[in-house]
Amino acid sequence: MTTGRARLRIAVVGAGPAGLYTADQLTFGSENDATVDLFERLPVPFGLLRYGVAPDHPTIKSSATTFQEILDRPAVKLYCNVEIGRDLTVGELRDWYDAVVYATGADTDRRLGIGGEDLPGSISATEFVKWYNAHPEAESCDLSRVRTAVVIGAGNVALDVARILLKRPESLHGTDIPTGVMNALETSAVTDVHLVARRGPEHAKFTTKELREFNELPGVDVLVDGRQVPEADPDGISAVTRRNLGVLRSWARLGATGAPRRLHFHFASRPTRVVGETTVRAVHLESTAQSLAADLVVRAIGYRSRPLPGVPYDESTGTIPHRDHRVQRNGSDSPGEYAVGWAKRGPSGTLGTNRGDAADTVEAIIADRLPSHIEIAGPAVDDVLAQRGICVLDKDSWAGIRKAEEELGAASGRERVKIARWDELVAAGRTPALSRYPDRSHVSISV
């Protein structure tokens, strides 16, 4: 490091949980003397905390307080509405910063690879979760003609989708769910949700807390075929799996009570085809050689990272090639490039897993610390973006967006209501709004 510049200058691409925890590790206390510039493609920070957590899970959403504290630090700058690979290149970041950390997450979906998967009415959980969380790229969803939905998956996201579809809309009035989504849920015709897991219940990735939430849904029967759940716990299973099996057995014993809405579990049931001509009509299951009638099919089989222009990408794993947190180019460590979070390890772990991952990644950055090669001072990044006509949304813009969402909430007797449209988020953060982002309000998911 040169005598004139003792502080490391770090660019973090992605202002979701992994990126924010990385900024935290780099700027907390006096140990790691660094400044961090956070670049986020979306108009707002927090990534999957804002756009992946179900609105009826406020405890998890409370992590936003921690993330806001990180953003408020003087050593952290926020550049939202800036897309790396379009507005700035990876090559420019590598020239301007001592290190670049890729924390782009995983916000696309994995596919089943079966016939009929692209029929209207067959969507990914990623799309559905983005919709009910007011993601600015989400398409609207009309549930007024959906009576039966099939959700394919055996993890918490599948449970979230099933729960939102079955839950009484009035129970969501205290959340930040957008008005358009609330209206769609109030006109929903859904009575039955079939949760289809390709493997047995002992392999499911549910957490017991999320599974038990269905006990608290009024007017919902949970139906489990006791023959699909082992009578005795298999050897070697985890404590969580043991608890889950106990919950499933209790539902199998209880059976139907005549509730108006139902959740049906189907284990060891591999979908082989989505059936229909112009729209979804059924899902064919290999195990029974029968079909489940369906008006909507939601695949919830995992998230996948998208490639970032200028950064190596492993198509087979959907991640950035790395070794010990260091990005690999042509089989070797690339100096000054690191990956963290789901972009590095795939969609695994909880929110807190990213904290430990960020700590390990920052440890590698500090261990690799070399004399600074940086010639351009921080304000030059702002100048370049201004010259290119990029509407940057910074910390003050984020404060303006939060204030606007609080005002929307107050108008409807709620603490906050999310702004869903990209142009409206930009307008709330900075006026005038950009015209380069399309009006998506007319687009809908065909179901």
C-alpha positions as CSV (number, residue, x, y, z in Angstrom):
1,M,0.0,0.0,0.0
2,T,1.4,3.4,-0.9
3,T,2.2,5.9,1.8
4,G,-0.4,8.3,0.6
5,R,-3.2,5.8,0.7
6,A,-3.5,3.5,3.7
7,R,-7.0,2.4,3.1
8,L,-8.1,-0.4,0.8
9,R,-10.7,0.6,-1.7
10,I,-13.1,-2.3,-2.3
11,A,-15.9,-2.6,-4.9
12,V,-18.7,-5.0,-3.9
13,V,-21.1,-6.0,-6.7
14,G,-24.4,-6.7,-5.1
15,A,-26.1,-5.0,-2.1
16,G,-27.9,-8.1,-0.8
17,P,-27.1,-10.0,2.4
18,A,-23.7,-11.4,1.2
19,G,-22.6,-8.0,-0.1
20,L,-23.7,-6.1,3.0
21,Y,-22.1,-8.6,5.3
22,T,-18.9,-8.2,3.3
23,A,-19.1,-4.5,3.7
24,D,-19.6,-5.0,7.4
25,Q,-16.5,-7.2,7.8
26,L,-14.4,-4.6,5.9
27,T,-15.5,-1.5,7.7
28,F,-16.4,-2.6,11.3
29,G,-13.9,-1.2,13.9
30,S,-10.4,-0.2,13.1
31,E,-9.1,-3.7,12.3
32,N,-9.9,-3.6,8.6
33,D,-9.2,-0.1,7.3
34,A,-11.2,-0.1,4.1
35,T,-13.8,1.9,2.1
36,V,-16.5,0.0,0.3
37,D,-18.5,1.0,-2.8
38,L,-21.6,-1.2,-3.1
39,F,-23.0,-1.5,-6.6
40,E,-26.5,-2.7,-7.0
41,R,-28.4,-3.4,-10.3
42,L,-31.8,-2.8,-8.7
43,P,-33.0,0.6,-7.5
44,V,-32.9,-0.5,-3.8
45,P,-30.5,-2.6,-1.6
46,F,-31.1,-5.7,0.6
47,G,-31.6,-8.2,-2.3
48,L,-33.3,-11.4,-1.2
49,L,-34.1,-10.0,2.3
50,R,-36.4,-7.5,0.6
51,Y,-37.5,-9.7,-2.4
52,G,-37.1,-13.3,-1.2
53,V,-38.5,-13.4,2.3
54,A,-42.3,-13.9,2.6
55,P,-44.2,-10.8,3.8
56,D,-45.6,-12.8,6.8
57,H,-42.2,-13.5,8.2
58,P,-41.4,-10.1,9.9
59,T,-38.8,-11.7,12.3
60,I,-36.5,-12.5,9.4
61,K,-37.2,-9.1,7.8
62,S,-36.0,-7.4,11.0
63,S,-32.4,-8.1,9.8
64,A,-33.0,-5.0,7.7
65,T,-32.1,-2.9,10.8
66,T,-28.6,-4.5,10.9
67,F,-28.1,-3.9,7.2
68,Q,-29.2,-0.3,7.5
69,E,-26.6,0.2,10.2
70,I,-24.0,-1.1,7.8
71,L,-25.2,1.2,5.0
72,D,-25.1,4.2,7.3
73,R,-21.3,3.9,7.9
74,P,-19.3,6.7,6.4
75,A,-16.9,4.2,4.8
76,V,-19.7,2.6,2.8
77,K,-21.1,4.2,-0.4
78,L,-24.2,2.9,-2.2
79,Y,-24.7,2.9,-6.0
80,C,-28.1,1.5,-6.7
81,N,-29.6,1.5,-10.2
82,V,-26.1,0.8,-11.6
83,E,-25.7,-2.4,-13.6
84,I,-22.2,-3.8,-13.8
85,G,-21.6,-5.1,-17.4
86,R,-23.7,-2.3,-18.8
87,D,-23.2,1.0,-16.9
88,L,-19.7,0.1,-15.7
89,T,-17.5,-2.8,-16.8
90,V,-15.8,-5.4,-14.6
91,G,-12.5,-4.3,-16.2
92,E,-13.1,-0.7,-15.0
93,L,-13.8,-1.9,-11.5
94,R,-10.6,-4.0,-11.5
95,D,-8.6,-0.9,-12.6
96,W,-10.2,1.4,-10.1
97,Y,-10.3,-0.7,-6.9
98,D,-7.8,-2.7,-4.9
99,A,-10.3,-5.6,-4.9
100,V,-13.6,-6.5,-6.4
101,V,-16.0,-8.8,-4.6
102,Y,-18.9,-10.4,-6.6
103,A,-22.0,-10.8,-4.4
104,T,-24.6,-11.0,-7.1
105,G,-26.7,-13.8,-5.4
106,A,-29.0,-16.2,-7.2
107,D,-32.2,-14.7,-8.5
108,T,-33.1,-16.9,-11.4
109,D,-34.6,-20.4,-11.2
110,R,-33.7,-24.0,-11.9
111,R,-35.8,-25.9,-14.5
112,L,-37.4,-29.3,-14.3
113,G,-36.5,-30.2,-17.9
114,I,-39.8,-31.9,-18.7
115,G,-42.4,-31.4,-21.4
116,G,-44.9,-28.6,-21.0
117,E,-42.8,-26.7,-18.6
118,D,-43.2,-23.5,-20.6
119,L,-46.9,-23.7,-21.0
120,P,-48.9,-20.6,-19.8
121,G,-49.7,-21.2,-16.2
122,S,-46.4,-22.9,-15.5
123,I,-44.1,-20.6,-13.7
124,S,-41.1,-20.6,-11.4
125,A,-41.2,-19.9,-7.6
126,T,-38.8,-17.2,-8.3
127,E,-41.4,-15.4,-10.4
128,F,-44.2,-15.9,-7.9
129,V,-42.0,-14.8,-4.9
130,K,-40.9,-11.7,-6.8
131,W,-44.6,-10.9,-7.5
132,Y,-45.8,-11.1,-3.9
133,N,-42.7,-9.2,-2.7
134,A,-43.1,-6.3,-5.2
135,H,-39.9,-6.9,-7.2
136,P,-39.7,-4.2,-9.9
137,E,-39.2,-6.9,-12.6
138,A,-42.1,-9.1,-11.5
139,E,-45.1,-9.7,-13.6
140,S,-48.6,-9.6,-12.1
141,C,-50.5,-12.8,-11.3
142,D,-54.2,-13.3,-11.7
143,L,-55.5,-16.0,-9.3
144,S,-59.2,-15.4,-9.9
145,R,-59.4,-18.5,-12.2
146,V,-57.0,-20.7,-10.3
147,R,-58.7,-23.3,-8.1
148,T,-56.0,-25.9,-8.0
149,A,-52.2,-25.2,-7.9
150,V,-49.3,-27.7,-8.0
151,V,-46.1,-26.6,-6.3
152,I,-43.1,-28.8,-7.1
153,G,-40.4,-28.7,-4.5
154,A,-39.4,-29.9,-1.0
155,G,-37.9,-26.8,0.6
156,N,-39.0,-23.7,2.5
157,V,-39.7,-21.7,-0.7
158,A,-42.2,-24.3,-1.8
159,L,-43.9,-24.0,1.7
160,D,-43.9,-20.2,1.3
161,V,-45.6,-20.4,-2.0
162,A,-48.2,-22.9,-0.7
163,R,-48.8,-20.8,2.4
164,I,-49.4,-17.5,0.5
165,L,-51.8,-19.3,-1.9
166,L,-53.8,-20.7,1.0
167,K,-53.6,-18.0,3.6
168,R,-56.6,-15.7,4.3
169,P,-55.6,-12.3,2.7
170,E,-56.9,-10.4,5.7
171,S,-54.1,-11.9,7.8
172,L,-51.6,-10.1,5.5
173,H,-53.0,-6.6,6.1
174,G,-50.3,-5.8,8.6
175,T,-47.5,-6.6,6.2
176,D,-45.7,-4.5,3.6
177,I,-47.3,-6.5,0.8
178,P,-48.3,-4.2,-2.1
179,T,-51.9,-3.3,-2.7
180,G,-52.0,-4.9,-6.2
181,V,-50.9,-8.2,-4.7
182,M,-53.4,-7.9,-1.9
183,N,-56.2,-7.3,-4.3
184,A,-55.2,-10.4,-6.4
185,L,-55.1,-12.6,-3.3
186,E,-58.5,-11.3,-2.2
187,T,-60.0,-12.4,-5.6
188,S,-58.1,-15.7,-5.6
189,A,-60.2,-18.8,-6.2
190,V,-57.6,-21.3,-4.9
191,T,-59.0,-24.1,-2.8
192,D,-56.4,-26.8,-3.2
193,V,-52.6,-26.8,-3.3
194,H,-50.7,-30.0,-4.1
195,L,-47.1,-29.9,-2.9
196,V,-45.1,-32.5,-4.9
197,A,-41.7,-33.7,-3.7
198,R,-39.6,-35.8,-5.9
199,R,-38.1,-37.7,-3.0
200,G,-39.3,-39.1,0.3
201,P,-40.1,-37.0,3.3
202,E,-36.8,-37.9,5.0
203,H,-35.0,-36.0,2.2
204,A,-37.2,-32.8,2.4
205,K,-35.4,-29.6,3.2
206,F,-38.2,-28.0,5.2
207,T,-37.5,-26.3,8.5
208,T,-39.9,-27.5,11.2
209,K,-40.9,-24.0,12.1
210,E,-42.1,-23.3,8.5
211,L,-43.8,-26.7,8.4
212,R,-45.7,-26.1,11.6
213,E,-47.0,-22.7,10.4
214,F,-49.7,-24.6,8.5
215,N,-51.1,-25.6,11.9
216,E,-51.9,-22.0,12.4
217,L,-53.7,-21.4,9.1
218,P,-57.5,-21.3,9.9
219,G,-59.7,-23.0,7.3
220,V,-56.9,-25.2,5.9
221,D,-56.7,-29.0,6.1
222,V,-53.2,-30.5,5.7
223,L,-53.5,-33.9,4.0
224,V,-50.7,-36.5,4.2
225,D,-50.8,-40.1,3.0
226,G,-49.5,-42.0,6.0
227,R,-48.1,-44.7,3.7
228,Q,-45.6,-42.2,2.3
229,V,-44.2,-41.4,5.8
230,P,-42.0,-44.1,7.4
231,E,-43.5,-45.4,10.7
232,A,-40.1,-45.3,12.4
233,D,-37.4,-42.8,12.0
234,P,-34.7,-43.9,9.6
235,D,-31.2,-44.3,11.0
236,G,-28.8,-41.3,10.6
237,I,-31.4,-38.6,10.1
238,S,-31.0,-35.1,11.5
239,A,-32.9,-33.7,14.5
240,V,-34.8,-31.4,12.1
241,T,-35.8,-34.3,9.8
242,R,-37.0,-36.3,12.9
243,R,-39.2,-33.4,14.0
244,N,-40.5,-32.9,10.5
245,L,-41.5,-36.6,10.2
246,G,-43.3,-36.3,13.5
247,V,-45.3,-33.3,12.2
248,L,-46.2,-35.2,9.0
249,R,-47.3,-38.3,10.9
250,S,-49.6,-36.1,13.1
251,W,-51.2,-34.7,10.0
252,A,-51.6,-38.2,8.5
253,R,-53.4,-39.3,11.7
254,L,-55.7,-36.2,11.7
255,G,-56.9,-36.5,8.2
256,A,-59.5,-34.2,6.6
257,T,-61.8,-32.1,8.8
258,G,-63.9,-30.5,6.0
259,A,-62.0,-27.2,5.9
260,P,-62.6,-25.1,2.8
261,R,-59.0,-25.1,1.6
262,R,-56.5,-28.0,1.5
263,L,-52.8,-28.6,1.3
264,H,-52.0,-32.1,-0.1
265,F,-48.5,-33.5,0.3
266,H,-47.2,-36.0,-2.4
267,F,-43.8,-37.6,-1.6
268,A,-41.6,-39.7,-3.9
269,S,-43.7,-38.3,-6.8
270,R,-41.6,-37.3,-9.7
271,P,-43.3,-35.0,-12.3
272,T,-42.8,-36.3,-15.9
273,R,-44.9,-33.8,-17.9
274,V,-46.9,-30.7,-17.5
275,V,-50.1,-31.4,-19.4
276,G,-52.1,-28.9,-21.5
277,E,-52.4,-27.4,-25.0
278,T,-52.9,-23.6,-24.7
279,T,-52.5,-23.5,-20.9
280,V,-51.7,-25.8,-17.9
281,R,-54.3,-28.5,-17.2
282,A,-52.5,-31.1,-15.2
283,V,-49.2,-32.5,-14.0
284,H,-48.4,-36.2,-14.7
285,L,-46.6,-38.1,-11.9
286,E,-44.3,-41.0,-12.6
287,S,-45.0,-42.7,-9.3
288,T,-48.7,-43.1,-9.8
289,A,-48.9,-43.0,-13.6
290,Q,-51.7,-40.5,-13.0
291,S,-52.2,-36.8,-13.4
292,L,-53.0,-34.1,-10.8
293,A,-55.4,-31.5,-12.2
294,A,-53.9,-28.0,-12.1
295,D,-54.7,-24.5,-13.1
296,L,-51.3,-23.3,-12.0
297,V,-47.9,-25.0,-11.7
298,V,-45.1,-23.5,-9.6
299,R,-41.6,-25.1,-9.7
300,A,-39.7,-24.4,-6.5
301,I,-36.6,-26.6,-7.1
302,G,-33.9,-24.0,-6.3
303,Y,-32.4,-20.7,-7.3
304,R,-29.6,-20.2,-9.8
305,S,-27.1,-17.3,-10.3
306,R,-27.0,-15.5,-13.6
307,P,-23.7,-14.8,-15.4
308,L,-22.1,-11.4,-14.9
309,P,-20.4,-10.0,-18.1
310,G,-16.7,-10.1,-17.7
311,V,-16.7,-12.6,-14.8
312,P,-16.0,-16.4,-15.3
313,Y,-19.1,-18.5,-14.9
314,D,-19.6,-22.2,-14.5
315,E,-22.7,-23.1,-16.5
316,S,-22.9,-26.6,-14.9
317,T,-23.2,-25.2,-11.3
318,G,-24.5,-21.8,-12.0
319,T,-21.7,-20.2,-9.9
320,I,-18.5,-18.2,-10.2
321,P,-15.5,-20.6,-10.3
322,H,-13.4,-20.0,-7.2
323,R,-10.8,-21.5,-4.9
324,D,-10.6,-20.4,-1.3
325,H,-12.9,-17.4,-2.1
326,R,-10.7,-16.2,-4.9
327,V,-12.1,-16.1,-8.4
328,Q,-10.5,-18.5,-10.9
329,R,-9.6,-17.4,-14.4
330,N,-8.1,-20.0,-16.7
331,G,-7.5,-22.3,-13.7
332,S,-5.6,-19.8,-11.6
333,D,-6.4,-17.3,-8.9
334,S,-7.3,-13.9,-10.4
335,P,-5.5,-11.2,-8.3
336,G,-8.0,-8.9,-6.6
337,E,-11.2,-10.8,-7.5
338,Y,-13.3,-12.6,-4.9
339,A,-16.8,-14.1,-4.7
340,V,-19.1,-14.4,-1.8
341,G,-22.6,-15.8,-1.0
342,W,-24.8,-17.7,-3.4
343,A,-22.9,-16.5,-6.5
344,K,-20.0,-18.5,-5.1
345,R,-21.4,-21.5,-3.3
346,G,-24.9,-21.8,-4.9
347,P,-28.2,-21.3,-3.1
348,S,-27.5,-23.0,0.2
349,G,-27.7,-22.0,3.8
350,T,-29.7,-19.4,5.7
351,L,-29.3,-15.6,5.9
352,G,-26.8,-16.0,8.7
353,T,-24.7,-18.3,6.6
354,N,-23.6,-15.3,4.5
355,R,-22.1,-13.6,7.6
356,G,-19.6,-16.4,8.1
357,D,-18.9,-16.7,4.4
358,A,-18.3,-12.9,4.2
359,A,-15.9,-13.1,7.2
360,D,-13.9,-15.9,5.4
361,T,-13.8,-13.9,2.2
362,V,-12.6,-10.7,3.8
363,E,-9.9,-12.8,5.6
364,A,-8.7,-13.8,2.1
365,I,-8.8,-10.2,0.9
366,I,-6.7,-9.0,3.9
367,A,-4.3,-11.9,3.5
368,D,-3.7,-11.0,-0.2
369,R,-3.3,-7.3,0.6
370,L,-0.8,-5.8,-1.9
371,P,0.6,-2.3,-2.4
372,S,-2.2,-0.2,-3.9
373,H,-2.3,0.2,-7.6
374,I,-5.2,2.7,-7.5
375,E,-4.6,6.0,-9.3
376,I,-8.3,7.2,-9.5
377,A,-9.8,8.7,-6.4
378,G,-13.4,7.8,-5.3
379,P,-15.2,10.8,-6.8
380,A,-14.0,9.7,-10.3
381,V,-16.5,6.8,-10.2
382,D,-19.3,9.3,-9.6
383,D,-18.0,11.5,-12.5
384,V,-17.9,8.6,-14.9
385,L,-21.5,7.6,-14.0
386,A,-22.6,11.2,-14.4
387,Q,-20.9,11.5,-17.8
388,R,-22.7,8.4,-19.0
389,G,-26.1,9.7,-17.9
390,I,-26.6,7.0,-15.2
391,C,-29.2,7.9,-12.6
392,V,-27.5,6.7,-9.5
393,L,-29.6,6.1,-6.4
394,D,-27.5,6.6,-3.3
395,K,-28.1,6.4,0.5
396,D,-30.2,9.6,0.4
397,S,-32.2,8.1,-2.5
398,W,-32.8,5.0,-0.4
399,A,-34.0,7.1,2.5
400,G,-36.4,8.9,0.1
401,I,-37.8,5.5,-1.1
402,R,-38.3,4.3,2.5
403,K,-40.1,7.5,3.4
404,A,-42.4,7.2,0.3
405,E,-43.2,3.6,1.3
406,E,-44.0,4.6,4.9
407,E,-46.3,7.3,3.5
408,L,-48.0,4.7,1.3
409,G,-48.4,2.5,4.4
410,A,-49.9,5.3,6.5
411,A,-52.5,6.0,3.9
412,S,-53.8,2.4,4.3
413,G,-53.3,2.0,8.0
414,R,-50.1,0.0,7.7
415,E,-46.5,0.6,8.7
416,R,-45.2,0.5,5.2
417,V,-46.3,-0.6,1.7
418,K,-43.6,-1.5,-0.9
419,I,-43.4,0.4,-4.1
420,A,-43.4,-2.2,-6.9
421,R,-42.6,-0.4,-10.1
422,W,-39.0,0.4,-11.2
423,D,-39.8,3.9,-12.5
424,E,-41.7,4.7,-9.3
425,L,-38.8,3.6,-7.1
426,V,-36.5,5.8,-9.2
427,A,-38.9,8.7,-8.9
428,A,-39.2,8.3,-5.2
429,G,-35.4,8.3,-4.9
430,R,-34.7,10.9,-7.5
431,T,-36.7,13.1,-9.8
432,P,-37.3,12.9,-12.7
433,A,-37.7,9.2,-13.2
434,L,-35.6,7.4,-15.8
435,S,-37.5,6.6,-19.0
436,R,-35.2,3.7,-20.0
437,Y,-37.0,1.3,-17.7
438,P,-40.2,-0.1,-19.3
439,D,-43.7,0.2,-17.7
440,R,-44.4,-3.4,-16.7
441,S,-47.8,-2.7,-15.1
442,H,-49.7,-4.2,-18.0
443,V,-47.7,-7.5,-18.1
444,S,-49.2,-10.5,-16.4
445,I,-48.3,-14.1,-15.8
446,S,-50.8,-16.3,-17.7
447,V,-52.5,-18.8,-15.4
